[in-house]
Amino acid sequence: MITAVRRAWWWVGALMGDHDYARYVALQRQLNPGYPVMTEREYWRQRYAASDADPEARCC
């Protein structure tokens, strides 16, 4: 039962974008080792700014 709840919680987090920053950091460290990575706050700020700049890319 607990395993099912954890999987469901992880799935909801993935759907909401909770894991996006961690994926960004992993990819940046793989592609550009030694290069500074944006903080989580900077990442979300840039992501929302890009979304606002191109509203047709959103579904709603």
N, CA, C and O atoms as a Maestro MAE file, in Angstrom:
{
 s_m_m2io_version
 :::
 2.0.0
}

f_m_ct {
 s_m_title
 :::
 protein
 m_atom[240] {
  # First column is atom index #
  i_m_mmod_type
  r_m_x_coord
  r_m_y_coord
  r_m_z_coord
  i_m_residue_number
  s_m_chain_name
  s_m_pdb_residue_name
  s_m_pdb_atom_name
  i_m_atomic_number
  :::
  1 25 0.822 -1.199 0.000 1 A "MET " " N  " 7
  2 3 0.000 0.000 0.000 1 A "MET " " CA " 6
  3 2 0.868 1.267 0.000 1 A "MET " " C  " 6
  4 15 0.615 2.205 -0.756 1 A "MET " " O  " 8
  5 25 1.886 1.277 0.854 2 A "ILE " " N  " 7
  6 3 2.751 2.457 0.937 2 A "ILE " " CA " 6
  7 2 3.501 2.665 -0.374 2 A "ILE " " C  " 6
  8 15 3.687 3.801 -0.810 2 A "ILE " " O  " 8
  9 25 3.932 1.571 -1.004 3 A "THR " " N  " 7
  10 3 4.631 1.677 -2.273 3 A "THR " " CA " 6
  11 2 3.730 2.299 -3.334 3 A "THR " " C  " 6
  12 15 4.177 3.131 -4.123 3 A "THR " " O  " 8
  13 25 2.484 1.902 -3.353 4 A "ALA " " N  " 7
  14 3 1.535 2.457 -4.322 4 A "ALA " " CA " 6
  15 2 1.321 3.946 -4.080 4 A "ALA " " C  " 6
  16 15 1.225 4.721 -5.032 4 A "ALA " " O  " 8
  17 25 1.246 4.347 -2.832 5 A "VAL " " N  " 7
  18 3 1.071 5.766 -2.508 5 A "VAL " " CA " 6
  19 2 2.295 6.564 -2.929 5 A "VAL " " C  " 6
  20 15 2.167 7.660 -3.475 5 A "VAL " " O  " 8
  21 25 3.469 6.025 -2.680 6 A "ARG " " N  " 7
  22 3 4.703 6.714 -3.089 6 A "ARG " " CA " 6
  23 2 4.780 6.865 -4.597 6 A "ARG " " C  " 6
  24 15 5.167 7.918 -5.102 6 A "ARG " " O  " 8
  25 25 4.412 5.815 -5.317 7 A "ARG " " N  " 7
  26 3 4.434 5.890 -6.780 7 A "ARG " " CA " 6
  27 2 3.425 6.914 -7.284 7 A "ARG " " C  " 6
  28 15 3.712 7.687 -8.198 7 A "ARG " " O  " 8
  29 25 2.258 6.910 -6.686 8 A "ALA " " N  " 7
  30 3 1.234 7.883 -7.087 8 A "ALA " " CA " 6
  31 2 1.706 9.301 -6.785 8 A "ALA " " C  " 6
  32 15 1.523 10.198 -7.608 8 A "ALA " " O  " 8
  33 25 2.304 9.516 -5.630 9 A "TRP " " N  " 7
  34 3 2.812 10.837 -5.247 9 A "TRP " " CA " 6
  35 2 3.912 11.280 -6.207 9 A "TRP " " C  " 6
  36 15 3.962 12.445 -6.601 9 A "TRP " " O  " 8
  37 25 4.802 10.346 -6.589 10 A "TRP " " N  " 7
  38 3 5.868 10.669 -7.537 10 A "TRP " " CA " 6
  39 2 5.256 11.042 -8.886 10 A "TRP " " C  " 6
  40 15 5.700 11.994 -9.528 10 A "TRP " " O  " 8
  41 25 4.244 10.299 -9.314 11 A "TRP " " N  " 7
  42 3 3.597 10.555 -10.599 11 A "TRP " " CA " 6
  43 2 2.943 11.939 -10.609 11 A "TRP " " C  " 6
  44 15 3.062 12.670 -11.592 11 A "TRP " " O  " 8
  45 25 2.263 12.296 -9.541 12 A "VAL " " N  " 7
  46 3 1.638 13.622 -9.449 12 A "VAL " " CA " 6
  47 2 2.717 14.703 -9.495 12 A "VAL " " C  " 6
  48 15 2.551 15.720 -10.168 12 A "VAL " " O  " 8
  49 25 3.803 14.486 -8.794 13 A "GLY " " N  " 7
  50 3 4.917 15.441 -8.830 13 A "GLY " " CA " 6
  51 2 5.494 15.590 -10.219 13 A "GLY " " C  " 6
  52 15 5.818 16.698 -10.645 13 A "GLY " " O  " 8
  53 25 5.627 14.479 -10.933 14 A "ALA " " N  " 7
  54 3 6.139 14.532 -12.305 14 A "ALA " " CA " 6
  55 2 5.173 15.284 -13.210 14 A "ALA " " C  " 6
  56 15 5.595 16.053 -14.074 14 A "ALA " " O  " 8
  57 25 3.904 15.065 -13.016 15 A "LEU " " N  " 7
  58 3 2.887 15.742 -13.819 15 A "LEU " " CA " 6
  59 2 2.912 17.249 -13.583 15 A "LEU " " C  " 6
  60 15 2.685 18.024 -14.513 15 A "LEU " " O  " 8
  61 25 3.181 17.665 -12.365 16 A "MET " " N  " 7
  62 3 3.194 19.081 -12.012 16 A "MET " " CA " 6
  63 2 4.541 19.753 -12.301 16 A "MET " " C  " 6
  64 15 4.657 20.973 -12.180 16 A "MET " " O  " 8
  65 25 5.551 18.980 -12.677 17 A "GLY " " N  " 7
  66 3 6.848 19.559 -13.011 17 A "GLY " " CA " 6
  67 2 7.819 19.631 -11.851 17 A "GLY " " C  " 6
  68 15 8.829 20.331 -11.933 17 A "GLY " " O  " 8
  69 25 7.533 18.921 -10.776 18 A "ASP " " N  " 7
  70 3 8.401 18.982 -9.599 18 A "ASP " " CA " 6
  71 2 9.803 18.448 -9.862 18 A "ASP " " C  " 6
  72 15 10.747 18.852 -9.183 18 A "ASP " " O  " 8
  73 25 9.961 17.554 -10.828 19 A "HIS " " N  " 7
  74 3 11.247 16.932 -11.092 19 A "HIS " " CA " 6
  75 2 12.021 17.629 -12.210 19 A "HIS " " C  " 6
  76 15 13.130 17.214 -12.545 19 A "HIS " " O  " 8
  77 25 11.459 18.662 -12.775 20 A "ASP " " N  " 7
  78 3 12.078 19.321 -13.927 20 A "ASP " " CA " 6
  79 2 13.429 19.947 -13.586 20 A "ASP " " C  " 6
  80 15 14.375 19.835 -14.365 20 A "ASP " " O  " 8
  81 25 13.527 20.599 -12.437 21 A "TYR " " N  " 7
  82 3 14.794 21.254 -12.089 21 A "TYR " " CA " 6
  83 2 15.896 20.217 -11.894 21 A "TYR " " C  " 6
  84 15 17.029 20.426 -12.329 21 A "TYR " " O  " 8
  85 25 15.572 19.107 -11.246 22 A "ALA " " N  " 7
  86 3 16.574 18.055 -11.033 22 A "ALA " " CA " 6
  87 2 17.055 17.493 -12.370 22 A "ALA " " C  " 6
  88 15 18.244 17.215 -12.529 22 A "ALA " " O  " 8
  89 25 16.155 17.324 -13.321 23 A "ARG " " N  " 7
  90 3 16.548 16.855 -14.655 23 A "ARG " " CA " 6
  91 2 17.414 17.891 -15.358 23 A "ARG " " C  " 6
  92 15 18.385 17.546 -16.031 23 A "ARG " " O  " 8
  93 25 17.057 19.166 -15.200 24 A "TYR " " N  " 7
  94 3 17.856 20.241 -15.796 24 A "TYR " " CA " 6
  95 2 19.281 20.210 -15.251 24 A "TYR " " C  " 6
  96 15 20.240 20.286 -16.019 24 A "TYR " " O  " 8
  97 25 19.423 20.099 -13.935 25 A "VAL " " N  " 7
  98 3 20.747 20.094 -13.315 25 A "VAL " " CA " 6
  99 2 21.554 18.896 -13.804 25 A "VAL " " C  " 6
  100 15 22.729 19.035 -14.144 25 A "VAL " " O  " 8
  101 25 20.933 17.726 -13.841 26 A "ALA " " N  " 7
  102 3 21.648 16.527 -14.298 26 A "ALA " " CA " 6
  103 2 22.110 16.687 -15.741 26 A "ALA " " C  " 6
  104 15 23.241 16.331 -16.071 26 A "ALA " " O  " 8
  105 25 21.258 17.211 -16.591 27 A "LEU " " N  " 7
  106 3 21.618 17.397 -17.991 27 A "LEU " " CA " 6
  107 2 22.729 18.427 -18.160 27 A "LEU " " C  " 6
  108 15 23.661 18.217 -18.937 27 A "LEU " " O  " 8
  109 25 22.633 19.545 -17.433 28 A "GLN " " N  " 7
  110 3 23.660 20.578 -17.532 28 A "GLN " " CA " 6
  111 2 25.008 20.063 -17.042 28 A "GLN " " C  " 6
  112 15 26.042 20.366 -17.637 28 A "GLN " " O  " 8
  113 25 25.003 19.294 -15.971 29 A "ARG " " N  " 7
  114 3 26.272 18.752 -15.460 29 A "ARG " " CA " 6
  115 2 26.862 17.725 -16.416 29 A "ARG " " C  " 6
  116 15 28.080 17.567 -16.491 29 A "ARG " " O  " 8
  117 25 26.001 17.033 -17.143 30 A "GLN " " N  " 7
  118 3 26.487 16.057 -18.122 30 A "GLN " " CA " 6
  119 2 27.030 16.752 -19.365 30 A "GLN " " C  " 6
  120 15 28.090 16.384 -19.873 30 A "GLN " " O  " 8
  121 25 26.309 17.752 -19.853 31 A "LEU " " N  " 7
  122 3 26.701 18.418 -21.089 31 A "LEU " " CA " 6
  123 2 27.789 19.461 -20.895 31 A "LEU " " C  " 6
  124 15 28.640 19.638 -21.766 31 A "LEU " " O  " 8
  125 25 27.771 20.150 -19.765 32 A "ASN " " N  " 7
  126 3 28.706 21.247 -19.508 32 A "ASN " " CA " 6
  127 2 29.343 21.107 -18.129 32 A "ASN " " C  " 6
  128 15 29.075 21.921 -17.245 32 A "ASN " " O  " 8
  129 25 30.178 20.093 -17.929 33 A "PRO " " N  " 7
  130 3 30.792 19.937 -16.605 33 A "PRO " " CA " 6
  131 2 31.661 21.148 -16.258 33 A "PRO " " C  " 6
  132 15 32.407 21.656 -17.096 33 A "PRO " " O  " 8
  133 25 31.552 21.587 -15.036 34 A "GLY " " N  " 7
  134 3 32.327 22.734 -14.585 34 A "GLY " " CA " 6
  135 2 31.665 24.065 -14.848 34 A "GLY " " C  " 6
  136 15 32.114 25.085 -14.326 34 A "GLY " " O  " 8
  137 25 30.615 24.086 -15.638 35 A "TYR " " N  " 7
  138 3 29.897 25.315 -15.940 35 A "TYR " " CA " 6
  139 2 28.870 25.559 -14.840 35 A "TYR " " C  " 6
  140 15 28.208 24.614 -14.412 35 A "TYR " " O  " 8
  141 25 28.714 26.798 -14.368 36 A "PRO " " N  " 7
  142 3 27.747 27.044 -13.290 36 A "PRO " " CA " 6
  143 2 26.303 26.766 -13.743 36 A "PRO " " C  " 6
  144 15 25.919 27.074 -14.872 36 A "PRO " " O  " 8
  145 25 25.535 26.188 -12.849 37 A "VAL " " N  " 7
  146 3 24.145 25.840 -13.113 37 A "VAL " " CA " 6
  147 2 23.251 26.877 -12.442 37 A "VAL " " C  " 6
  148 15 23.548 27.339 -11.341 37 A "VAL " " O  " 8
  149 25 22.155 27.244 -13.108 38 A "MET " " N  " 7
  150 3 21.216 28.201 -12.507 38 A "MET " " CA " 6
  151 2 20.682 27.648 -11.189 38 A "MET " " C  " 6
  152 15 20.547 26.437 -11.013 38 A "MET " " O  " 8
  153 25 20.387 28.550 -10.285 39 A "THR " " N  " 7
  154 3 19.724 28.118 -9.065 39 A "THR " " CA " 6
  155 2 18.302 27.707 -9.410 39 A "THR " " C  " 6
  156 15 17.813 27.999 -10.502 39 A "THR " " O  " 8
  157 25 17.643 27.035 -8.487 40 A "GLU " " N  " 7
  158 3 16.266 26.608 -8.749 40 A "GLU " " CA " 6
  159 2 15.351 27.809 -8.968 40 A "GLU " " C  " 6
  160 15 14.458 27.779 -9.814 40 A "GLU " " O  " 8
  161 25 15.585 28.852 -8.204 41 A "ARG " " N  " 7
  162 3 14.773 30.068 -8.360 41 A "ARG " " CA " 6
  163 2 14.969 30.688 -9.743 41 A "ARG " " C  " 6
  164 15 14.004 31.082 -10.398 41 A "ARG " " O  " 8
  165 25 16.230 30.771 -10.179 42 A "GLU " " N  " 7
  166 3 16.513 31.317 -11.514 42 A "GLU " " CA " 6
  167 2 15.894 30.448 -12.612 42 A "GLU " " C  " 6
  168 15 15.369 30.961 -13.600 42 A "GLU " " O  " 8
  169 25 15.963 29.130 -12.424 43 A "TYR " " N  " 7
  170 3 15.401 28.200 -13.399 43 A "TYR " " CA " 6
  171 2 13.905 28.441 -13.587 43 A "TYR " " C  " 6
  172 15 13.429 28.581 -14.714 43 A "TYR " " O  " 8
  173 25 13.172 28.488 -12.483 44 A "TRP " " N  " 7
  174 3 11.719 28.671 -12.581 44 A "TRP " " CA " 6
  175 2 11.374 30.060 -13.115 44 A "TRP " " C  " 6
  176 15 10.420 30.214 -13.877 44 A "TRP " " O  " 8
  177 25 12.138 31.053 -12.722 45 A "ARG " " N  " 7
  178 3 11.894 32.405 -13.225 45 A "ARG " " CA " 6
  179 2 12.057 32.443 -14.742 45 A "ARG " " C  " 6
  180 15 11.219 33.018 -15.436 45 A "ARG " " O  " 8
  181 25 13.113 31.845 -15.258 46 A "GLN " " N  " 7
  182 3 13.356 31.816 -16.694 46 A "GLN " " CA " 6
  183 2 12.290 30.979 -17.402 46 A "GLN " " C  " 6
  184 15 11.831 31.342 -18.485 46 A "GLN " " O  " 8
  185 25 11.904 29.873 -16.797 47 A "ARG " " N  " 7
  186 3 10.886 29.015 -17.416 47 A "ARG " " CA " 6
  187 2 9.547 29.738 -17.530 47 A "ARG " " C  " 6
  188 15 8.889 29.669 -18.569 47 A "ARG " " O  " 8
  189 25 9.141 30.432 -16.465 48 A "TYR " " N  " 7
  190 3 7.874 31.164 -16.516 48 A "TYR " " CA " 6
  191 2 7.959 32.352 -17.466 48 A "TYR " " C  " 6
  192 15 6.973 32.675 -18.130 48 A "TYR " " O  " 8
  193 25 9.102 33.002 -17.545 49 A "ALA " " N  " 7
  194 3 9.270 34.116 -18.467 49 A "ALA " " CA " 6
  195 2 9.157 33.635 -19.912 49 A "ALA " " C  " 6
  196 15 8.542 34.301 -20.745 49 A "ALA " " O  " 8
  197 25 9.743 32.492 -20.204 50 A "ALA " " N  " 7
  198 3 9.652 31.934 -21.553 50 A "ALA " " CA " 6
  199 2 8.209 31.554 -21.878 50 A "ALA " " C  " 6
  200 15 7.751 31.733 -23.007 50 A "ALA " " O  " 8
  201 25 7.510 31.037 -20.897 51 A "SER " " N  " 7
  202 3 6.109 30.672 -21.092 51 A "SER " " CA " 6
  203 2 5.255 31.907 -21.349 51 A "SER " " C  " 6
  204 15 4.362 31.878 -22.195 51 A "SER " " O  " 8
  205 25 5.519 32.976 -20.634 52 A "ASP " " N  " 7
  206 3 4.770 34.223 -20.837 52 A "ASP " " CA " 6
  207 2 5.108 34.877 -22.172 52 A "ASP " " C  " 6
  208 15 4.253 35.513 -22.789 52 A "ASP " " O  " 8
  209 25 6.343 34.723 -22.617 53 A "ALA " " N  " 7
  210 3 6.765 35.337 -23.874 53 A "ALA " " CA " 6
  211 2 6.141 34.646 -25.089 53 A "ALA " " C  " 6
  212 15 5.953 35.272 -26.132 53 A "ALA " " O  " 8
  213 25 5.821 33.358 -24.954 54 A "ASP " " N  " 7
  214 3 5.232 32.598 -26.064 54 A "ASP " " CA " 6
  215 2 3.978 31.869 -25.579 54 A "ASP " " C  " 6
  216 15 4.009 30.654 -25.381 54 A "ASP " " O  " 8
  217 25 2.882 32.595 -25.387 55 A "PRO " " N  " 7
  218 3 1.674 31.975 -24.821 55 A "PRO " " CA " 6
  219 2 1.043 30.918 -25.710 55 A "PRO " " C  " 6
  220 15 0.261 30.102 -25.222 55 A "PRO " " O  " 8
  221 25 1.361 30.907 -27.009 56 A "GLU " " N  " 7
  222 3 0.777 29.898 -27.886 56 A "GLU " " CA " 6
  223 2 1.373 28.515 -27.653 56 A "GLU " " C  " 6
  224 15 0.816 27.521 -28.118 56 A "GLU " " O  " 8
  225 25 2.494 28.433 -26.941 57 A "ALA " " N  " 7
  226 3 3.113 27.146 -26.645 57 A "ALA " " CA " 6
  227 2 2.368 26.407 -25.532 57 A "ALA " " C  " 6
  228 15 2.579 25.210 -25.338 57 A "ALA " " O  " 8
  229 25 1.506 27.104 -24.804 58 A "ARG " " N  " 7
  230 3 0.748 26.485 -23.715 58 A "ARG " " CA " 6
  231 2 -0.544 25.887 -24.257 58 A "ARG " " C  " 6
  232 15 -1.042 26.275 -25.314 58 A "ARG " " O  " 8
  233 25 -1.057 24.946 -23.511 59 A "CYS " " N  " 7
  234 3 -2.316 24.333 -23.920 59 A "CYS " " CA " 6
  235 2 -3.514 25.171 -23.462 59 A "CYS " " C  " 6
  236 15 -4.564 25.144 -24.103 59 A "CYS " " O  " 8
  237 25 -3.368 25.906 -22.374 60 A "CYS " " N  " 7
  238 3 -4.526 26.621 -21.797 60 A "CYS " " CA " 6
  239 2 -4.270 28.109 -21.614 60 A "CYS " " C  " 6
  240 15 -5.147 28.832 -21.142 60 A "CYS " " O  " 8
  :::
 }
 m_bond[239] {
  # First column is bond index #
  i_m_from
  i_m_to
  i_m_order
  :::
  1 1 2 1
  2 2 3 1
  3 3 4 2
  4 3 5 1
  5 5 6 1
  6 6 7 1
  7 7 8 2
  8 7 9 1
  9 9 10 1
  10 10 11 1
  11 11 12 2
  12 11 13 1
  13 13 14 1
  14 14 15 1
  15 15 16 2
  16 15 17 1
  17 17 18 1
  18 18 19 1
  19 19 20 2
  20 19 21 1
  21 21 22 1
  22 22 23 1
  23 23 24 2
  24 23 25 1
  25 25 26 1
  26 26 27 1
  27 27 28 2
  28 27 29 1
  29 29 30 1
  30 30 31 1
  31 31 32 2
  32 31 33 1
  33 33 34 1
  34 34 35 1
  35 35 36 2
  36 35 37 1
  37 37 38 1
  38 38 39 1
  39 39 40 2
  40 39 41 1
  41 41 42 1
  42 42 43 1
  43 43 44 2
  44 43 45 1
  45 45 46 1
  46 46 47 1
  47 47 48 2
  48 47 49 1
  49 49 50 1
  50 50 51 1
  51 51 52 2
  52 51 53 1
  53 53 54 1
  54 54 55 1
  55 55 56 2
  56 55 57 1
  57 57 58 1
  58 58 59 1
  59 59 60 2
  60 59 61 1
  61 61 62 1
  62 62 63 1
  63 63 64 2
  64 63 65 1
  65 65 66 1
  66 66 67 1
  67 67 68 2
  68 67 69 1
  69 69 70 1
  70 70 71 1
  71 71 72 2
  72 71 73 1
  73 73 74 1
  74 74 75 1
  75 75 76 2
  76 75 77 1
  77 77 78 1
  78 78 79 1
  79 79 80 2
  80 79 81 1
  81 81 82 1
  82 82 83 1
  83 83 84 2
  84 83 85 1
  85 85 86 1
  86 86 87 1
  87 87 88 2
  88 87 89 1
  89 89 90 1
  90 90 91 1
  91 91 92 2
  92 91 93 1
  93 93 94 1
  94 94 95 1
  95 95 96 2
  96 95 97 1
  97 97 98 1
  98 98 99 1
  99 99 100 2
  100 99 101 1
  101 101 102 1
  102 102 103 1
  103 103 104 2
  104 103 105 1
  105 105 106 1
  106 106 107 1
  107 107 108 2
  108 107 109 1
  109 109 110 1
  110 110 111 1
  111 111 112 2
  112 111 113 1
  113 113 114 1
  114 114 115 1
  115 115 116 2
  116 115 117 1
  117 117 118 1
  118 118 119 1
  119 119 120 2
  120 119 121 1
  121 121 122 1
  122 122 123 1
  123 123 124 2
  124 123 125 1
  125 125 126 1
  126 126 127 1
  127 127 128 2
  128 127 129 1
  129 129 130 1
  130 130 131 1
  131 131 132 2
  132 131 133 1
  133 133 134 1
  134 134 135 1
  135 135 136 2
  136 135 137 1
  137 137 138 1
  138 138 139 1
  139 139 140 2
  140 139 141 1
  141 141 142 1
  142 142 143 1
  143 143 144 2
  144 143 145 1
  145 145 146 1
  146 146 147 1
  147 147 148 2
  148 147 149 1
  149 149 150 1
  150 150 151 1
  151 151 152 2
  152 151 153 1
  153 153 154 1
  154 154 155 1
  155 155 156 2
  156 155 157 1
  157 157 158 1
  158 158 159 1
  159 159 160 2
  160 159 161 1
  161 161 162 1
  162 162 163 1
  163 163 164 2
  164 163 165 1
  165 165 166 1
  166 166 167 1
  167 167 168 2
  168 167 169 1
  169 169 170 1
  170 170 171 1
  171 171 172 2
  172 171 173 1
  173 173 174 1
  174 174 175 1
  175 175 176 2
  176 175 177 1
  177 177 178 1
  178 178 179 1
  179 179 180 2
  180 179 181 1
  181 181 182 1
  182 182 183 1
  183 183 184 2
  184 183 185 1
  185 185 186 1
  186 186 187 1
  187 187 188 2
  188 187 189 1
  189 189 190 1
  190 190 191 1
  191 191 192 2
  192 191 193 1
  193 193 194 1
  194 194 195 1
  195 195 196 2
  196 195 197 1
  197 197 198 1
  198 198 199 1
  199 199 200 2
  200 199 201 1
  201 201 202 1
  202 202 203 1
  203 203 204 2
  204 203 205 1
  205 205 206 1
  206 206 207 1
  207 207 208 2
  208 207 209 1
  209 209 210 1
  210 210 211 1
  211 211 212 2
  212 211 213 1
  213 213 214 1
  214 214 215 1
  215 215 216 2
  216 215 217 1
  217 217 218 1
  218 218 219 1
  219 219 220 2
  220 219 221 1
  221 221 222 1
  222 222 223 1
  223 223 224 2
  224 223 225 1
  225 225 226 1
  226 226 227 1
  227 227 228 2
  228 227 229 1
  229 229 230 1
  230 230 231 1
  231 231 232 2
  232 231 233 1
  233 233 234 1
  234 234 235 1
  235 235 236 2
  236 235 237 1
  237 237 238 1
  238 238 239 1
  239 239 240 2
  :::
 }
}
